[in-house]
Structure formats: C-alpha cells, structure tokens
Amino acid sequence: MVQIFKHLLEVPRPAAVLDGVHALGGALYAHAFPSGHAATSGAMAGALWLAMRGRWAGLAGLLWALAAIGRVYTGAHWPLDVAVGFAIGWACAWAGTRLIPELKDPEATRRWMLWLAMAGGTALVAFHTPHPHTARAFAAAVGLGSLAAAWLGWRRR
C-alpha cells in the first residue's frame, strides 16, 4: 500500500526541495510520501502494543519513535511522511489484531505477535537494502530490538 502511494503521488524528499540539506548516508530525492520505514515500524510497534500492553508496549512505542526520528534526522523524510506512514502501519496492526478470527484469543494473538516480531526482526537484521549505511544500521538496531522483545515475550510464556 505504501509503495502505491509513493509512486502515485511522487512527493519529493527534503534534499530535492531544500538547499543545504545534509542527508546522512547520501541524499534521496523522490518517493517520500508516505514513509515505508515508519509504516513498517508502526505496524510492528502497533502489533506489539495491541498484543502485549504494559511496559513492553512502551518499548514498542519507543522503538517506533526512534525509527521515526531517524527518518527525519537523516533527511530522508518530512515529518508528515513519517506520521502518515505510522498511521498506515498502526491501522494495519489494528486490522490484523481485530479482523483475523484466529487472533481473537489473547494467547493466540500473543503467539502470532511474537512470531511476527521474530520474523520482522530477522528480516531487518539479515536482508540488505539499497538505503544508506546509516539507515541499514538503524534498521538492524530496530530488528535486534524486535528480536529481543520477542525473546523476552517468549520467555514469559
């Protein structure tokens, strides 16, 4: 869904519009809106938040906030790109936890969210992306955080 909006709207990134933007890891110029990183981390944080609650939900929110700040700080996105990306991700997490019948059971929901956190965390850590090194390092950090949250959640079972 995010990629469809990116290509339909073709919103330029900060480096394409503003003089003097120092983009960390190399400038990106096109397809800013919405932020795919914010949508992905918003979906992950939303799913963990909705499934786990408590202090682990706060950790999920913190990880998302770091990802969001990172996208704006690196010059890759406008704040609105990140906010809308997050809203899309959160809506997907909400839909996933509310509309899939198997996830009506809290224990099943928790199990699914742990598996998704492990899969998403592994993907963020393991797969190469064409993004700048700083974004890859940040994705790896978020991925490791997701894996740690999944491991801690699994231990609580």
Secondary structure, 3 states (H helix, E strand, C coil): CHHHHHHHHCCCCHHHHCCCCCCCCCCCCCCCCCCHHHHHHHHHHHHHHHHHCHHHHHHHHHHHHHHHHHHHHCCCCCHHHHHHHHHHHHHHHHHHHHHCHHHHCHHHHHHHHHHHHHHHHHHHHHCCCCCCHHHHHHHHHHHHHHHHHHHHHHHCC
